[in-house]
Amino acid sequence: MEASPNKPFGPARIVALALIALAVSGLAFLHFSHQSSSVSVPAGAHAGQLTMHHCTYNTESGKYAADCGTLVVRENRHDANSRLIALPVTRIKAHSAHPGPPIFRLEGGPGITNMKFANASRFTDNHDVVLVGYRGVDGSSKLQCPEVTSALEHSGDFLGQKSFDSYSNAFRDCATRLRADGVDLAGYSLPQRVDDLEAARQALGYGRIDLLSESAGTRTAMIYAWRYPQSINRSVMVGVNPPGHFVYNTETTDRQIRQFSALCAQDPNCHGKTDDLAATIKDEARNIPDRWAFLPIKKGNVRIASFFGLMDSTSAAGPISAPMTLNSWISASKGDASGLWFQSLMADLVFPKAFVWGDSASVGRTDADTAARLYASKPDGGSILGNPASDFVWAGGQLTGAWPANPDENEYDRVRDSAVPTLMVDGTLDVATAPENATKELLPHLSNGHQVLLPGLGHTTDFWDYQPAASSRLINTYLDTGKVDESLYKFKRVDFSPGGSQGMFAKIVLLVMVVFAALLVLSMLWLPLRAHAGGGFDRKASAALRTLYPLVLGLGGWFAGAIVVLTASLRVPLDGELFAVGTIGVPVGLGIYWAWVNRDQSSRTKTAGLVAALGGALIGAWVGFHVIAGLMAVLTTIVGAAVGANLILLALDITRDRTARQVAAAPARPALTGSPELIG
């Protein structure tokens, strides 16, 4: 028998609806605050047109006054009838009333936005800092390749032949789709990117400008200096990448690893673990275990993750720093492969969505001939780690034929002479852009060039985050005076005993997965038994289970699903939509249903409640998943599932109670009286 109807909108339900509204508002705010502002070509615009308005820009030192706007350019300058595209432009304003030449910032990558530069505040005392969006990445036309992301997310091993095949085919499919959508891929080259920068310089009314570039962005800076030397005052390049070095050289990488090995031999703690670090890595790289505990290890993923992990030598790079990466190999040689599994997992989670893949392919074409020569020569397999970076970037050589050639790609494939005053800054332990490349190949062609070598430092994360006062003085002094001032730098000794380890992180991840999965299993057993035995939860317990406990259920479902996927080597992305919505929405919906149901309800009401809770949770989980990108989407998916299930159940309760009250308040039908003969 049903309980007597409640008020449709009692105090408890009003509070619940208010909490739901608050959660929805929070999700909406999070979604829109992380949306990049769209860039479009204004009506009636012409090539070279720049429109600007006042704005603010977030830096590491807070918000700075800026101008934001849109630059209109031809998609392909070789074609007079090419369509117009728009690029974002931001100018962070100098504090000085009489600033020096503006600094044009050039990010690395390729395939990474040029509109994020939190360190801009370090240079605004005497310079405007200008960010011009990269064509293909930041503008109205983006070379997004979901085909490539999907191929990587479903890869069994990034360096396996099947992965190379699907990866390269995905690039072909992406190029075909982009062309069908009207994109002229011939316009996406480094020379045309440089022409965008020059167009922005002219539109902003600047004379000579300074360039501040890093990693792959240094290639753009070189081409700018070769193409428009009269436009540049001075250039600072950090982590220099001369022509040909989007393809990695195993001999150079081996020398960098041997530097780490030599430093290890001088460190008592590291030397106590291995007599020869380079030999240890070489041996283990050929005998990577198949599993750690019950979790499979993707061997190619480990090698590519290790290459990127060796790029930075300080703790600024976090768990993917060189000391932690090296310690994982040492631990593996002693039977603990947990760190290698962590690298394998991180590669799966990070790489598929790390870049705008169409831009990576277009810019990479600059070194396509170098890549073709490398893979035509059948690379020697005797190096320490192999050549994982080149194999990954070039799909084992297949990418040279998978992405269409560009008419500009060979124009700057060799170093040219330059008189532009140039400062090159390189870490001596940089595996990604080894300093010897700049020393031997570029410096002799710079009549006004200088190179600073930073002992003990690696790639650009080290440069920006380790001893920031020293790096700021180095750059500002050079741009302001042309002098090289390294005076604030102190020698950096590699810490081979960092506070944590990749193995430690792996064990924490495994423990968290197992604990939450176990909590889910216990919850799925206890909640229905408790709801049935007690006739339902009291109001306070039900409220807690419906508002707070979904976090446990959602994480438990996601981690339980992750254990199944990882253990069975299923090619399912852990941050994929279907995986997240299913593993989170179902347990959250069931948990909220059991917190809601009670024995006095009819079977029809219980069935309706179950359908409502599951349906609402799945719909809410889908909405929550699309609030934000990345692993943070797991939390928003949980919130969305809880909101959806509770909202539908509340709507069901309100409707049911309103109907029941209407029935109870309806006047009773008058009884029919009279003789049987007169009735009917």
Long-range contacts (C-beta under 8 A, 24 or more apart in sequence): 1-600, 2-600, 2-601, 2-602, 2-605, 2-660, 3-598, 3-600, 5-656, 5-657, 5-660, 5-661, 5-664, 6-653, 6-657, 7-657, 7-661, 8-654, 8-657, 8-658, 8-661, 9-654, 12-539, 12-543, 13-650, 13-653, 13-654, 16-543, 16-646, 16-650, 17-650, 19-547, 20-643, 20-646, 20-647, 20-650, 23-639, 23-642, 23-643, 24-643, 26-639, 27-623, 27-624, 27-627, 27-636, 27-639, 27-640, 27-643, 30-627, 30-628, 30-636, 31-626, 31-627, 31-628, 34-628, 34-629, 37-88, 38-140, 39-70, 39-86, 39-87, 39-88, 39-133, 39-138, 39-139, 39-140, 40-70, 40-86, 40-140, 41-70, 41-72, 41-84, 41-85, 41-86, 41-140, 42-70, 42-72, 42-86, 45-72, 45-84, 45-86, 46-72, 46-84, 47-72, 47-73, 47-74, 47-84, 47-199, 48-72, 48-73, 48-199, 48-202, 48-203, 49-203, 50-89, 50-200, 50-203, 50-204, 52-89, 52-91, 55-90, 57-90, 57-92, 57-120, 58-118, 59-92, 59-117, 59-118, 59-119, 59-120, 59-121, 60-118, 60-119, 60-121, 61-121, 62-121, 64-92, 64-93, 64-120, 64-121, 64-124, 65-92, 65-93, 66-90, 66-91, 66-92, 66-93, 67-91, 67-93, 71-132, 71-133, 71-196, 71-199, 71-200, 71-203, 73-135, 73-195, 73-196, 73-199, 74-187, 75-135, 75-141, 75-183, 75-184, 75-187, 76-184, 76-186, 76-187, 76-192, 77-187, 77-192, 77-195, 78-186, 78-187, 78-407, 79-184, 79-186, 79-187, 82-184, 82-187, 83-182, 83-184, 85-135, 85-139, 85-140, 85-141, 86-139, 86-140, 87-132, 87-133, 87-134, 87-135, 87-138, 87-139, 87-140, 87-196, 87-200, 88-115, 88-131, 88-132, 88-133, 88-138, 88-139, 89-130, 89-131, 89-132, 89-133, 89-200, 89-204, 90-115, 90-130, 90-131, 91-128, 91-129, 91-130, 91-131, 91-204, 92-120, 92-121, 92-124, 92-128, 92-129, 92-130, 92-131, 93-124, 93-128, 94-124, 94-125, 94-126, 94-127, 94-128, 94-129, 95-124, 95-125, 95-126, 96-125, 96-126, 99-126, 99-127, 99-128, 100-126, 100-127, 100-210, 100-479, 100-480, 101-127, 101-206, 101-207, 101-208, 101-209, 101-210, 101-233, 101-234, 101-479, 102-127, 102-128, 102-129, 102-130, 102-204, 102-206, 102-209, 102-210, 103-127, 103-128, 103-129, 103-130, 103-209, 103-210, 103-211, 103-212, 103-479, 104-130, 104-132, 104-197, 104-200, 104-201, 104-209, 104-210, 104-211, 104-212, 105-129, 105-130, 105-131, 105-212, 105-213, 106-197, 106-211, 106-212, 106-213, 106-214, 106-217, 106-218, 106-220, 106-221, 107-134, 107-214, 107-217, 108-213, 108-214, 108-215, 108-216, 108-217, 108-218, 108-239, 108-460, 109-137, 109-215, 109-216, 109-217, 109-355, 109-359, 109-360, 109-363, 110-216, 110-246, 110-355, 110-359, 110-360, 110-362, 110-363, 110-364, 111-137, 111-354, 111-355, 111-356, 111-357, 111-358, 111-359, 111-360, 111-363, 112-137, 112-355, 112-356, 113-137, 113-138, 114-138, 114-217, 119-464, 119-468, 122-468, 122-472, 122-475, 122-476, 123-212, 123-472, 123-475, 123-476, 123-479, 125-476, 126-476, 126-480, 127-210, 127-479, 130-200, 130-204, 130-209, 132-196, 132-197, 132-200, 134-193, 134-359, 135-187, 135-188, 135-192, 135-193, 135-196, 136-188, 136-356, 136-358, 136-359, 136-362, 137-356, 137-359, 141-183, 142-356, 142-358, 143-174, 143-178, 143-183, 143-185, 143-188, 143-356, 143-357, 143-358, 143-359, 143-361, 143-362, 144-356, 144-357, 144-358, 145-170, 145-171, 145-174, 145-356, 145-357, 145-358, 145-361, 146-174, 147-171, 147-173, 147-174, 147-177, 148-174, 148-357, 149-352, 149-353, 149-357, 152-351, 152-352, 153-348, 153-352, 153-571, 153-573, 153-576, 154-571, 154-572, 154-573, 155-571, 156-298, 156-569, 156-571, 157-298, 157-299, 157-300, 157-301, 158-298, 158-300, 158-301, 158-304, 158-347, 158-351, 158-392, 159-299, 159-300, 159-301, 159-303, 159-304, 159-388, 159-391, 159-392, 159-396, 160-300, 161-396, 163-300, 164-391, 164-395, 164-396, 164-398, 165-398, 167-395, 167-398, 167-399, 168-395, 168-398, 168-399, 168-401, 168-402, 169-402, 171-357, 171-361, 171-395, 171-399, 171-402, 171-403, 172-402, 172-403, 174-357, 174-358, 175-358, 175-361, 175-402, 175-403, 175-404, 178-358, 185-362, 185-404, 185-406, 186-404, 186-406, 186-407, 188-358, 188-359, 188-362, 188-363, 188-406, 189-362, 189-363, 189-365, 189-366, 189-406, 189-407, 189-408, 189-409, 190-219, 190-220, 190-223, 190-363, 190-366, 190-408, 190-412, 191-223, 191-227, 191-408, 191-411, 191-412, 192-408, 193-220, 194-220, 194-223, 194-224, 194-227, 194-228, 195-227, 197-224, 198-224, 198-227, 198-228, 198-231, 201-231, 208-232, 208-233, 209-233, 210-234, 210-235, 210-236, 210-479, 211-235, 211-236, 211-237, 212-236, 212-238, 212-475, 212-479, 213-237, 213-238, 214-238, 214-239, 214-460, 214-463, 215-239, 215-241, 215-432, 215-433, 215-459, 215-460, 216-241, 216-246, 216-363, 218-433, 219-243, 219-246, 219-363, 219-366, 222-412, 222-415, 222-418, 222-442, 223-412, 225-418, 225-420, 225-422, 226-412, 226-416, 226-418, 229-418, 229-419, 229-420, 232-420, 233-421, 233-479, 234-420, 234-421, 234-422, 234-423, 234-478, 234-479, 234-482, 235-420, 235-421, 235-422, 235-423, 236-422, 236-423, 236-425, 236-475, 236-478, 236-479, 237-422, 237-423, 237-424, 237-425, 237-438, 238-425, 238-426, 238-460, 238-463, 239-425, 239-426, 239-427, 239-430, 239-432, 239-433, 239-459, 239-460, 239-463, 240-424, 240-425, 240-426, 240-433, 240-435, 240-437, 240-438, 240-442, 241-433, 241-437, 242-415, 242-437, 242-438, 242-441, 242-442, 243-366, 243-367, 243-412, 243-413, 243-414, 243-415, 243-441, 244-367, 244-370, 244-413, 245-367, 245-433, 245-437, 246-363, 246-364, 246-366, 246-367, 246-370, 246-371, 246-393, 247-367, 247-370, 247-371, 247-374, 247-390, 247-393, 247-394, 248-307, 248-387, 248-389, 248-390, 250-379, 250-380, 250-383, 250-386, 250-387, 251-383, 252-434, 252-436, 252-437, 253-307, 253-383, 253-384, 253-385, 253-387, 253-389, 253-431, 253-434, 254-278, 254-383, 254-384, 254-385, 255-434, 255-436, 256-310, 256-429, 256-430, 256-431, 256-434, 257-281, 257-310, 257-384, 257-385, 257-431, 258-384, 259-428, 259-429, 260-310, 260-322, 260-326, 260-429, 260-494, 263-493, 263-494, 263-496, 264-326, 264-496, 267-494, 267-496, 269-496, 269-497, 270-326, 270-330, 270-496, 270-497, 273-330, 273-334, 274-330, 274-333, 277-326, 277-329, 277-330, 278-384, 280-329, 280-330, 280-333, 281-326, 281-329, 281-384, 281-385, 282-384, 282-385, 283-333, 284-329, 284-332, 284-333, 285-329, 285-384, 285-385, 285-386, 288-332, 288-337, 288-340, 289-332, 289-337, 289-340, 291-337, 291-341, 292-337, 292-338, 292-340, 292-341, 292-506, 293-510, 294-567, 295-341, 295-510, 295-566, 295-567, 296-566, 296-567, 296-569, 297-337, 297-340, 297-341, 297-344, 298-344, 298-347, 298-348, 299-344, 300-388, 300-391, 301-343, 301-344, 301-347, 301-348, 302-340, 302-343, 302-344, 302-347, 303-385, 303-386, 303-388, 304-347, 304-351, 304-388, 304-389, 304-391, 304-392, 305-343, 305-344, 305-346, 305-347, 306-343, 306-385, 306-388, 307-385, 307-388, 307-389, 307-431, 308-389, 308-432, 309-343, 310-431, 310-458, 311-430, 311-431, 311-432, 311-458, 311-459, 311-461, 312-458, 312-459, 312-460, 312-461, 312-462, 313-427, 313-429, 313-456, 313-457, 313-458, 313-462, 313-492, 313-494, 314-457, 314-458, 314-461, 314-462, 314-465, 314-466, 314-492, 314-495, 315-495, 315-498, 315-499, 316-461, 316-462, 316-464, 316-465, 316-466, 317-458, 317-461, 317-462, 319-346, 319-500, 319-502, 319-505, 320-346, 321-498, 322-429, 322-431, 322-458, 322-494, 323-494, 323-495, 323-496, 323-497, 323-498, 324-498, 324-500, 324-501, 324-502, 325-502, 326-496, 327-496, 327-498, 327-501, 327-502, 327-503, 328-501, 328-502, 328-503, 331-501, 331-503, 336-503, 338-502, 338-503, 338-506, 338-507, 339-501, 339-502, 339-503, 339-506, 341-506, 342-502, 342-503, 342-505, 342-506, 342-509, 343-502, 345-506, 345-509, 345-566, 348-573, 348-574, 349-574, 349-575, 349-631, 351-392, 352-573, 353-629, 353-630, 360-393, 361-399, 361-402, 361-403, 362-403, 362-406, 364-393, 364-394, 364-399, 364-403, 365-403, 365-405, 365-406, 365-409, 366-409, 366-412, 366-413, 367-413, 368-400, 368-405, 368-409, 369-410, 369-413, 370-413, 371-397, 371-399, 371-400, 372-397, 372-400, 375-400, 389-432, 415-441, 415-442, 415-445, 416-445, 417-445, 417-447, 418-445, 418-446, 418-447, 418-449, 419-447, 419-448, 420-446, 420-448, 421-448, 421-449, 421-482, 422-446, 422-448, 422-449, 422-450, 423-449, 423-450, 423-451, 423-452, 423-474, 423-475, 423-478, 423-484, 424-449, 424-450, 424-451, 424-452, 425-451, 425-452, 425-454, 425-463, 425-471, 425-474, 426-451, 426-452, 426-453, 426-454, 427-453, 427-454, 427-456, 427-457, 427-458, 427-459, 427-462, 427-463, 428-453, 428-454, 428-455, 428-456, 428-457, 429-456, 429-457, 429-458, 429-494, 430-457, 430-458, 430-459, 431-458, 431-459, 432-458, 432-459, 433-459, 450-484, 452-484, 452-486, 454-489, 454-492, 455-491, 455-492, 456-491, 456-492, 456-493, 456-494, 457-492, 466-492, 467-492, 512-559, 513-559, 513-560, 513-562, 513-563, 514-559, 514-563, 516-552, 516-555, 516-556, 516-558, 516-559, 516-560, 517-556, 517-559, 517-560, 517-563, 518-556, 519-552, 519-556, 520-552, 520-553, 520-556, 520-557, 520-559, 520-560, 520-587, 521-556, 521-560, 523-549, 523-552, 523-553, 523-556, 523-587, 523-591, 524-587, 524-590, 527-590, 527-591, 527-594, 527-595, 528-594, 530-594, 531-594, 531-595, 531-597, 531-598, 532-599, 535-598, 535-599, 535-600, 536-597, 536-598, 536-599, 536-600, 537-595, 537-598, 541-595, 542-595, 542-596, 545-591, 545-592, 545-594, 545-595, 546-592, 546-595, 546-596, 546-642, 546-645, 546-646, 547-642, 547-646, 549-591, 549-595, 550-588, 550-591, 550-592, 550-638, 550-639, 550-641, 550-642, 550-645, 551-638, 553-587, 553-588, 553-590, 553-591, 554-584, 554-587, 554-588, 554-634, 554-637, 554-638, 554-641, 554-642, 555-634, 555-638, 556-587, 557-583, 557-584, 557-586, 557-587, 557-588, 558-583, 558-584, 558-634, 575-630, 575-631, 575-633, 575-634, 577-622, 577-625, 580-621, 580-625, 580-633, 580-634, 580-637, 581-618, 581-621, 581-622, 581-625, 581-637, 582-618, 584-621, 584-634, 584-637, 584-638, 584-641, 585-614, 585-617, 585-618, 585-620, 585-621, 585-622, 585-637, 585-641, 586-614, 586-617, 586-618, 588-617, 588-621, 588-638, 588-641, 588-642, 588-645, 589-613, 589-614, 589-615, 589-616, 589-617, 589-618, 589-641, 589-645, 590-614, 592-617, 592-642, 592-645, 592-646, 592-649, 593-645, 593-649, 596-649, 605-656, 608-652, 609-649, 609-652, 612-645, 612-648, 612-649, 612-651, 612-652, 613-645, 613-648, 613-649, 614-645, 615-648, 616-644, 616-645, 616-646, 616-647, 616-648, 616-649, 617-641, 617-642, 617-644, 617-645, 618-644, 619-644, 620-644, 620-645, 620-647
